Amino acid sequence: MSLPTKLFETEHFSTWRQLEVVDSHTCGQPTRVILGGAGIAPGMTPRDAQSYLEDSAPWVRRAAILEPRGHRSMFGAAAIAPPASQPWGVVFMDANGYPEMCGHATIGIATTLCELGLVQPSGDHDGQNGSFSFGLESPAGRLNLEAVIVNGRCESVSFQTPLAHFVGSVDITLDTGVFAQVDVAYGGQYYAFIPSVAAGLDIVPDSIDGLISAAMSVRDELARQFSITDKSTGKVPEIGNILWTQESHSKDADARNVPISKAGSFDRSPCGTATCARMAVLVAKGKLSVGETFVNESILGTLYRGHVTAMHPHVPNGIIPRVSGSAWLTARSCLFVDPRDPLGAGYLVGGGVAVL
């Protein structure tokens, strides 16, 4: 049955806000790539585009991320069309705002651009098998990407970020009375790593509500106790992401984790920026070295493969990390905002602090 078009041809429909999007998931975590309707001018820098969306077009994030079109764990990537021969750009967004960097969404938008033919190999590459490199401009800087092509399809994407670094550790006592050490590191966002055994929970899907609840008290305790200055910024970081860790369930992985955001969302994938930050912690503690690989496992059992490319030349305890994973396209759609809709601006209810 074809979709009736009468409504879409009316004069009223032309006044509706619309976003052209392609959805995917990266190892379980959703990415909604915004390809049209956001009002971002081609060639705009990611920083300028981020400021534009935040200050002049906040409806874009709310429409793309919040209910009823999205959910608390939805993640967005607004694509910035490039000038000729220049790389594409991106602005990341989620229920909490505009992160500087996101690993799973980097893999998601890169896969989307490849699958749609918006990024293609050049030179002698036949486009059917092999790998090719390209760049993506982000608010955190230029990301160097490599896509692996198998039978003309994007099989996986690797990204390299400019910096991940260990900030410091602090000892806290949880509400349960359990004493635990928390490691704080940056990998594009700040993360606080804490063993899930401290909460008496296993990192499995049925435990996620308990892990989200326990993360709130950890976050509050860190706000009171963590006072170590990040030497790369000269400031004490505000830590929104609590990342529970434990031994891997899979023989193919080195560890298992799940991040819980300040908004109460959680990552179904192993989390790309958290994998970068975790490698920085392991290097600082002498448990991982340059040139070695770290395979990270998600709450769903999906895997990211991390690699310590080099030590950072200027930032103490800093590394240059690389992470690879796979994404799969799930939908192509047009999101509408009917000006008559009393809830058209979006909302979130349940799973965390309500947004109205």
Salt bridges, closest charged atoms under 4 A:
ASP23 OD1 - ARG32 NE 2.92
GLU100 OE1 - ARG47 NH2 2.65
GLU115 OE2 - ARG153 NH2 2.58
ASP126 OD1 - HIS125 ND1 3.95
GLU146 OE1 - ARG322 NH2 2.70
ASP183 OD1 - LYS285 NZ 2.81
ASP202 OD1 - HIS249 NE2 3.55
GLU221 OE1 - ARG224 NH2 2.47
ASP230 OD1 - HIS165 NE2 2.87
GLU238 OE2 - LYS262 NZ 2.96
ASP252 OD1 - LYS251 NZ 3.37
GLU297 OE2 - ARG256 NH1 3.00
ASP338 OD2 - ARG340 NH2 2.91
